[in-house]
Amino acid sequence: MPLRKIVIIGPESTGKSTLCESLAAHYHTEWVREYAREYLEDHGMEYSYETLAVIARGQLALEDKGMERAKRRRGKAVGGDGLLFIDTDLYVMKVWSEYVFGRCEAWILDEIVRRKYDAYLLCNTDLPWANDPLREYPDPGIRERLYHIYKDLLVNQSAPWAEVGGVGDQRLEGAIGAVERLL
């Protein structure tokens, strides 16, 4: 069975990274962190339209490395698990770019079409906002608006997806159930 890639997507402060890491631990596999966080920690919060292309390329590079790690790990496992959890993808870059700058690089849109994923988990905004100097939109109205932009993207693409909500173990249990149903 080929490696199956599951993307965790949603607005800021919806538990994507925590959920990715927890799902990878549950399924004894790898996960891909969000490159934007790493980039902004290293370079600061001042970014431009052109910066988002750099971040998008960094995200793709992390995803490719994560796929290689997951394939190696799978080869060593008895039976192999065949899953890779990805903390955001280029849909996030599309939304970020269009929301902030009103446009998105054509190559990002092309790459969205080219790359294939097996499922998406959309994180609901039901978690309380966690303050973080790398986050920009604490306003609940903006978070809801962004959530619906992500939901519209998922409705209009071909990979199966599910919404994940709840707090703590409830969120993780819901995500595990969604993964089982989707795959």
C-alpha positions as CSV (number, residue, x, y, z in Angstrom):
1,M,0.0,0.0,0.0
2,P,1.4,3.5,-0.9
3,L,2.1,6.1,1.8
4,R,-1.1,7.9,2.7
5,K,-0.8,11.6,3.4
6,I,-3.2,13.4,5.7
7,V,-3.1,17.2,6.0
8,I,-4.3,19.0,9.1
9,I,-5.6,22.4,8.1
10,G,-7.4,25.4,9.7
11,P,-6.9,28.9,11.1
12,E,-4.3,29.9,13.6
13,S,-4.6,28.5,17.2
14,T,-6.8,25.6,16.3
15,G,-4.4,22.9,17.5
16,K,-3.0,21.8,14.2
17,S,0.6,21.1,15.3
18,T,-0.5,19.4,18.6
19,L,-2.9,17.2,16.7
20,C,-0.4,16.3,14.0
21,E,2.2,15.3,16.6
22,S,-0.4,13.3,18.6
23,L,-1.8,11.5,15.6
24,A,1.8,10.6,14.5
25,A,2.5,9.2,18.0
26,H,-0.8,7.3,18.0
27,Y,-0.1,5.7,14.6
28,H,3.7,5.3,15.2
29,T,4.6,7.3,12.2
30,E,6.1,10.6,11.1
31,W,4.6,14.1,10.9
32,V,5.7,17.3,9.0
33,R,5.8,20.5,11.0
34,E,4.7,23.9,9.7
35,Y,7.6,25.7,8.0
36,A,6.1,29.1,8.4
37,R,6.6,29.0,12.2
38,E,10.2,28.1,11.8
39,Y,10.8,30.8,9.2
40,L,9.1,33.5,11.2
41,E,10.9,32.5,14.4
42,D,14.2,32.9,12.4
43,H,13.3,36.1,10.4
44,G,10.7,37.9,12.5
45,M,7.1,38.8,11.8
46,E,7.8,41.3,9.0
47,Y,7.0,39.5,5.8
48,S,6.0,40.4,2.2
49,Y,4.2,38.8,-0.6
50,E,7.5,37.5,-1.9
51,T,8.3,36.0,1.5
52,L,5.2,33.7,1.3
53,A,6.7,32.0,-1.8
54,V,9.9,31.3,0.2
55,I,7.8,29.9,3.0
56,A,5.8,27.8,0.5
57,R,8.9,26.3,-0.9
58,G,10.2,25.6,2.6
59,Q,6.9,23.8,3.4
60,L,7.2,21.6,0.3
61,A,10.8,20.7,1.2
62,L,9.7,19.7,4.7
63,E,6.9,17.6,3.2
64,D,9.3,15.8,0.8
65,K,11.7,15.1,3.7
66,G,8.8,13.9,5.8
67,M,7.7,11.5,3.1
68,E,11.2,10.0,2.9
69,R,11.4,9.6,6.7
70,A,7.9,7.9,6.7
71,K,8.9,5.6,3.9
72,R,12.1,4.6,5.7
73,R,10.3,4.1,8.9
74,R,7.6,2.1,7.2
75,G,10.2,-0.2,5.7
76,K,11.6,-1.0,9.1
77,A,8.2,-1.6,10.7
78,V,6.5,-5.0,10.8
79,G,3.6,-4.6,8.4
80,G,4.2,-0.9,8.1
81,D,1.8,1.9,9.0
82,G,2.0,3.9,5.7
83,L,0.7,7.3,7.1
84,L,2.2,10.7,7.1
85,F,0.5,13.6,8.9
86,I,1.2,17.1,7.5
87,D,0.8,20.3,9.5
88,T,-0.7,22.6,6.8
89,D,-0.1,22.5,3.1
90,L,-0.2,25.0,0.2
91,Y,-3.9,25.7,0.7
92,V,-2.7,27.5,3.8
93,M,-0.3,29.5,1.7
94,K,-3.1,30.3,-0.8
95,V,-5.4,31.5,2.0
96,W,-2.7,33.5,3.8
97,S,-1.5,35.1,0.5
98,E,-5.0,36.0,-0.7
99,Y,-6.2,37.2,2.7
100,V,-3.2,39.5,3.3
101,F,-2.2,40.5,-0.2
102,G,-5.3,39.8,-2.3
103,R,-3.4,37.5,-4.7
104,C,-1.4,34.2,-4.8
105,E,1.6,33.1,-6.9
106,A,0.5,31.0,-9.9
107,W,3.1,28.3,-9.1
108,I,1.5,27.8,-5.7
109,L,-1.9,27.3,-7.3
110,D,-0.3,24.9,-9.8
111,E,1.4,23.0,-7.1
112,I,-1.9,22.6,-5.2
113,V,-3.3,20.9,-8.2
114,R,-0.2,18.7,-8.8
115,R,0.2,17.4,-5.2
116,K,-2.2,14.8,-4.1
117,Y,-3.3,14.0,-0.5
118,D,-5.4,11.2,0.8
119,A,-7.4,13.1,3.4
120,Y,-7.8,16.4,5.2
121,L,-8.7,17.2,8.8
122,L,-10.1,20.7,9.3
123,C,-9.6,22.0,12.8
124,N,-12.6,23.9,14.2
125,T,-12.1,27.2,16.0
126,D,-13.7,25.8,19.2
127,L,-10.3,26.0,21.0
128,P,-9.7,29.1,23.0
129,W,-7.2,31.5,21.4
130,A,-3.7,30.9,22.6
131,N,-1.5,34.0,22.5
132,D,1.6,33.6,20.5
133,P,3.8,36.4,19.0
134,L,3.7,34.6,15.6
135,R,-0.1,34.7,15.4
136,E,-2.0,37.6,13.8
137,Y,-5.7,37.1,14.1
138,P,-7.1,36.7,17.7
139,D,-10.4,38.3,16.7
140,P,-13.1,35.5,16.8
141,G,-14.8,36.9,13.7
142,I,-11.7,36.8,11.6
143,R,-10.9,33.2,12.8
144,E,-14.5,32.1,11.8
145,R,-14.1,33.8,8.4
146,L,-10.8,32.0,7.8
147,Y,-12.3,28.7,9.0
148,H,-15.1,29.0,6.4
149,I,-12.5,29.9,3.7
150,Y,-10.7,26.6,4.5
151,K,-14.0,24.7,4.6
152,D,-15.0,26.1,1.2
153,L,-11.6,25.0,-0.3
154,L,-12.1,21.4,1.1
155,V,-15.7,21.1,-0.1
156,N,-14.5,22.0,-3.6
157,Q,-11.6,19.6,-3.9
158,S,-11.6,15.8,-4.4
159,A,-9.8,14.4,-1.3
160,P,-12.1,13.2,1.6
161,W,-12.1,15.5,4.6
162,A,-13.6,15.7,8.1
163,E,-14.0,18.5,10.7
164,V,-12.3,18.0,14.0
165,G,-13.4,19.7,17.2
166,G,-13.4,19.4,20.9
167,V,-10.8,19.9,23.6
168,G,-7.9,17.7,24.6
169,D,-8.4,14.0,24.3
170,Q,-11.9,14.6,22.8
171,R,-10.2,16.3,19.8
172,L,-7.6,13.6,19.4
173,E,-10.2,10.8,19.6
174,G,-12.4,12.6,17.1
175,A,-9.4,12.9,14.7
176,I,-8.5,9.2,15.1
177,G,-12.1,8.3,14.3
178,A,-12.0,10.6,11.3
179,V,-8.8,9.1,10.0
180,E,-10.2,5.6,10.3
181,R,-13.4,6.6,8.5
182,L,-11.7,8.6,5.7
183,L,-9.1,5.9,4.9
